[in-house]
Amino acid sequence: MLKVEGSTVESSSLTVRDYLTDWLAHMRTRVRASTYDGYSFLVQHHALPALGHLALGEVHPLHIQHVYARMTSPEYGGPRGQVSAKTAGNLHRVLRLAFSQAAAWRLIDQNPAAAAYPPRARPRELAVVDQALALRLLEGTAGTRLHLPSAIAISTGMRRGEILGLRWADIDSERTVARVNRSLQMSRAGLCFEEPKTRRSRRAVALPSFLRPYLDHQEADQGMRRERAGDAWQGLDLVVDSGDGGAWNPDTFSTRWAEVLVARALPHVRFHDLRHAHATFMLMQGVHPKIVSERLGHSSVGITLDTYSHVLPTMQTEAVRAFDELFGQAKTPAA
């Protein structure tokens, strides 16, 4: 482990294993529990087996480059076998952060991960949930506990964890605005409510009147279930609960989502695709990308434009049509 004697740090014999173990302990109190779990898994299962024995100051960019190559090789012997380029990219971000901290602490002169390049991950193609399919999903989930969360996702673009963490207190009395203040996540310690990852993720989302009957029905249904449950009811004030007022495990929720789609002969789409559908609907209706970005809680409008670039050609066609309507009567040069 890292030893500090007075103002002198003994790092000459410090190994990557020692350093990353200390770094993880440092990060535990600086990031969300679920984020820490992700860091820890990547370090413990992918970085340390390959780099842990090396002296911290001897790590070369090629050492790290070889880790990424092995991870994405069919012969990789990691905990889950060969991994995707996306996972290698996630490890790269963790190592850049960790070695950057080592340089800031003057344990090394340069960040070796800064000169390594992870394999390029192919962007996942977004499933197309058009208006017709969105209506089928709403109708197909009717009568199940997935009906309300489906309606919320389609009409607001909120994330799964945000929907499962939403409280009645977060919705105004007129049911026109929902404030996203937290997200339900699964960590090694169990279910936990965490603050949104970024400042922009903490936001107010305007609710369409379309959603009000869904919320009214849920409130009445919860009242009946609360009365039947008595003291067994978990008073967490959750809008979407697990049945007894308690939090609905996000993984269990997704499993149930897949089961209902199969049982009701609905196309297989991820629940997260409803968030994409909301963004697409808004953009197709001419809502400014900045507003869509704010509703989604993206850290910048650039992320929104990059993610939904497939909608932009249609938006440009509409822009040209609008221009022609404005200036169609303008005098043009004679032929």
C-alpha positions in Angstrom: 0.0 0.0 0.0 1.0 3.6 -0.4 3.1 4.8 2.5 3.3 8.4 3.5 6.1 9.5 5.9 5.9 13.1 6.8 5.8 14.9 3.5 7.6 12.1 1.6 5.7 9.6 -0.4 7.5 6.2 -0.9 6.4 5.2 -4.4 9.5 3.5 -5.8 8.2 0.0 -5.1 4.5 0.8 -5.5 2.7 -1.6 -7.8 -0.3 -1.0 -10.0 -2.3 -3.3 -7.7 -1.3 -1.3 -4.6 -2.1 2.0 -6.3 -5.4 1.0 -7.9 -6.5 -0.5 -4.6 -5.8 2.8 -2.9 -7.4 4.8 -5.7 -10.6 2.8 -5.6 -10.8 3.5 -1.8 -10.3 7.2 -2.6 -13.1 7.1 -5.2 -15.6 5.3 -3.0 -16.7 8.5 -1.4 -16.5 10.6 -4.5 -18.8 8.9 -6.9 -22.2 7.2 -6.8 -22.4 3.7 -5.4 -23.3 2.2 -8.8 -20.5 4.1 -10.5 -18.0 2.8 -7.9 -19.2 -0.7 -8.4 -18.5 -0.3 -12.1 -15.1 1.0 -11.5 -14.3 -1.7 -9.1 -15.5 -4.5 -11.4 -13.4 -3.3 -14.3 -10.3 -2.8 -12.2 -10.5 -6.1 -10.3 -11.5 -8.3 -13.3 -9.7 -6.7 -16.2 -6.9 -4.3 -15.2 -5.3 -6.0 -12.2 -4.9 -9.5 -13.7 -2.9 -8.0 -16.5 -1.2 -5.0 -14.9 -1.3 -5.5 -11.2 2.2 -7.0 -10.9 3.9 -4.1 -12.7 5.6 -1.2 -10.8 3.4 1.9 -11.2 6.2 3.9 -12.8 7.0 1.2 -15.4 3.5 1.1 -17.0 3.9 1.9 -20.7 1.0 2.8 -23.1 1.7 -0.5 -24.9 1.0 -2.5 -21.7 -2.5 -0.9 -21.6 -3.0 -1.3 -25.4 -2.3 -5.0 -25.1 -5.0 -5.2 -22.3 -7.6 -3.8 -24.7 -6.5 -6.2 -27.5 -6.7 -9.2 -25.2 -10.1 -8.2 -23.8 -11.7 -8.1 -27.2 -10.0 -11.3 -28.4 -12.1 -14.6 -28.6 -9.4 -16.3 -26.5 -9.8 -13.8 -23.6 -10.2 -15.6 -20.3 -11.9 -12.9 -18.3 -14.8 -13.5 -15.9 -17.3 -13.4 -18.8 -15.0 -14.3 -21.7 -14.5 -12.0 -24.6 -15.9 -8.5 -24.0 -17.2 -5.8 -26.3 -15.3 -2.8 -27.5 -17.6 -0.7 -25.4 -16.4 -2.5 -22.2 -12.8 -2.0 -23.2 -13.7 1.7 -23.7 -15.2 1.8 -20.2 -12.0 0.4 -18.8 -10.0 3.0 -20.8 -11.9 5.8 -19.2 -11.3 4.3 -15.7 -7.6 3.9 -16.3 -7.2 7.4 -17.7 -8.9 8.8 -14.6 -6.9 6.6 -12.2 -3.5 7.3 -13.8 -4.3 11.0 -14.2 -4.8 11.1 -10.4 -1.4 9.3 -10.0 0.2 12.0 -12.1 -1.5 14.7 -10.0 -0.2 13.1 -6.9 3.3 13.1 -8.5 3.6 9.3 -8.3 4.3 9.1 -12.0 5.5 11.7 -14.6 2.9 11.0 -17.3 -0.4 9.3 -17.7 0.3 6.1 -19.8 -3.4 5.6 -20.5 -3.5 8.9 -22.3 -1.4 7.5 -25.2 -3.4 4.2 -25.4 -6.4 3.9 -27.7 -9.3 1.5 -27.0 -11.0 -0.3 -29.9 -13.7 1.8 -31.6 -17.2 0.7 -30.4 -19.9 0.6 -33.0 -22.8 2.8 -31.9 -25.9 0.7 -31.1 -28.6 1.2 -33.6 -31.7 2.6 -32.0 -34.8 0.5 -32.2 -37.5 2.3 -34.1 -40.5 2.8 -31.9 -42.9 4.8 -34.0 -46.3 6.2 -33.0 -48.1 3.0 -34.0 -45.8 0.8 -32.0 -45.9 3.1 -29.0 -49.7 2.9 -29.0 -49.4 -0.9 -29.2 -47.1 -1.0 -26.2 -49.4 1.2 -24.2 -52.4 -0.9 -25.1 -50.4 -4.2 -24.6 -49.3 -3.3 -21.1 -52.7 -2.2 -19.9 -53.8 -4.1 -16.8 -50.2 -4.6 -15.7 -47.9 -2.6 -13.4 -45.9 -1.7 -16.5 -48.7 0.5 -17.9 -47.9 3.7 -16.0 -44.1 3.5 -16.4 -44.5 2.9 -20.1 -46.7 6.0 -20.4 -44.2 8.1 -18.3 -41.3 6.9 -20.5 -43.0 7.7 -23.8 -44.4 11.1 -22.7 -41.3 12.4 -20.8 -38.2 10.5 -21.9 -37.3 9.8 -18.3 -34.8 7.0 -17.7 -35.8 3.7 -16.0 -34.1 4.5 -12.7 -35.6 8.0 -12.7 -39.1 6.6 -13.2 -38.6 4.0 -10.4 -37.2 6.7 -8.1 -40.0 9.2 -8.7 -42.1 10.2 -5.7 -45.5 11.7 -5.6 -43.9 14.7 -3.8 -41.8 15.3 -6.9 -45.0 15.9 -9.0 -46.9 19.2 -8.5 -50.5 19.2 -7.4 -51.8 20.0 -10.9 -49.7 17.1 -12.3 -48.1 19.4 -14.9 -44.5 19.1 -13.8 -42.3 16.3 -12.4 -39.0 17.1 -10.8 -36.2 14.6 -11.4 -34.1 14.6 -8.2 -32.9 11.1 -7.9 -32.6 7.7 -9.5 -33.1 4.1 -8.2 -30.0 2.0 -8.8 -28.7 -1.4 -7.9 -25.4 -1.6 -6.2 -23.5 -4.3 -4.3 -25.0 -3.0 -1.1 -28.5 -3.4 -2.6 -31.1 -0.9 -3.9 -30.2 2.8 -3.3 -31.6 6.1 -4.3 -28.9 8.2 -5.9 -28.6 11.8 -7.1 -28.6 12.2 -10.9 -25.2 11.7 -12.5 -24.9 15.3 -13.8 -26.3 18.7 -13.0 -28.5 18.7 -16.1 -29.9 15.3 -15.1 -31.5 17.1 -12.2 -34.3 18.8 -14.0 -38.0 19.7 -14.2 -40.0 17.9 -16.9 -43.3 19.3 -18.1 -46.0 16.6 -18.1 -48.6 16.3 -20.9 -52.3 16.1 -20.0 -52.2 12.7 -21.7 -50.4 11.4 -18.6 -52.9 12.6 -15.9 -55.4 9.7 -16.2 -52.5 7.2 -15.7 -51.4 9.0 -12.6 -54.9 9.3 -11.2 -55.5 5.6 -11.7 -52.2 4.7 -10.1 -52.9 6.8 -7.0 -56.3 5.2 -6.6 -54.9 1.7 -7.1 -52.1 2.4 -4.5 -54.7 3.6 -2.0 -56.6 0.3 -2.3 -53.4 -1.8 -2.0 -52.2 0.3 0.9 -55.5 -0.4 2.7 -55.2 -4.1 2.1 -51.6 -4.3 3.1 -52.0 -2.4 6.4 -48.7 -2.3 8.4 -46.9 -4.2 5.7 -47.2 -1.3 3.3 -43.8 0.4 2.6 -44.5 4.2 2.7 -41.8 5.4 0.3 -44.1 7.7 -1.5 -43.1 6.1 -4.8 -45.2 6.7 -7.9 -44.2 3.4 -9.4 -43.8 0.7 -6.7 -43.2 -3.0 -6.5 -46.7 -3.8 -5.3 -46.3 -3.2 -1.6 -45.2 0.4 -1.8 -41.5 -0.6 -1.9 -38.9 0.1 -4.6 -39.0 -2.0 -7.7 -35.6 -3.6 -8.4 -34.6 -2.2 -11.9 -33.3 -5.6 -13.0 -36.5 -7.3 -12.0 -38.5 -4.5 -13.7 -36.6 -5.2 -17.0 -37.2 -8.9 -16.7 -40.9 -8.3 -16.2 -40.9 -6.0 -19.2 -39.5 -8.7 -21.4 -41.9 -11.3 -20.1 -45.0 -9.1 -20.8 -43.8 -8.4 -24.3 -43.5 -12.1 -25.0 -46.8 -12.9 -23.3 -48.7 -10.3 -25.2 -47.0 -11.0 -28.6 -45.4 -7.5 -28.7 -42.2 -6.7 -30.6 -39.1 -7.0 -28.5 -37.8 -3.5 -27.6 -35.9 -2.4 -24.6 -37.7 -0.3 -22.1 -35.0 2.3 -22.7 -36.1 2.5 -26.3 -39.2 4.3 -25.1 -36.9 7.2 -24.0 -35.5 7.3 -27.5 -39.0 7.2 -28.9 -40.0 10.3 -26.9 -37.0 12.2 -28.2 -37.7 11.2 -31.8 -41.4 12.2 -31.4 -40.4 15.6 -30.1 -37.9 16.3 -32.8 -40.2 15.2 -35.5 -42.8 17.6 -34.2 -40.4 20.5 -34.5 -39.5 20.9 -30.9 -36.2 22.6 -30.6 -33.3 20.2 -29.9 -32.3 22.3 -26.9 -35.7 21.7 -25.3 -35.5 18.0 -26.1 -32.0 17.9 -24.6 -33.3 19.5 -21.4 -36.2 17.0 -21.1 -33.8 14.1 -21.5 -31.3 15.5 -19.0 -28.4 15.3 -21.5 -25.3 17.2 -20.4 -25.2 19.0 -23.7 -27.4 19.5 -26.8 -24.5 18.0 -28.8 -25.2 14.6 -27.3 -28.9 14.9 -28.3 -28.0 15.9 -31.9 -25.4 13.1 -32.2 -27.8 10.4 -30.7 -30.7 11.4 -32.9 -28.9 12.4 -36.1 -31.2 10.1 -38.0 -34.1 12.6 -37.4 -32.1 15.6 -38.8 -32.7 14.9 -42.5 -36.4 15.1 -42.0 -36.0 18.2 -39.9 -34.0 19.8 -42.7 -36.7 19.0 -45.2 -39.2 20.7 -42.9 -36.9 23.7 -42.5 -36.7 24.1 -46.3 -40.5 23.8 -46.6 -41.0 26.4 -44.0 -38.6 28.7 -45.8 -40.4 28.3 -49.0 -43.7 29.2 -47.3 -42.1 32.4 -46.0 -40.5 33.5 -49.2 -42.4 31.7 -51.9 -44.0 35.0 -53.0 -40.7 36.8 -53.2 -39.8 38.3 -56.6 -37.2 36.1 -58.4 -34.8 36.8 -61.3 -36.4 36.6 -64.7 -35.4 33.6 -66.7 
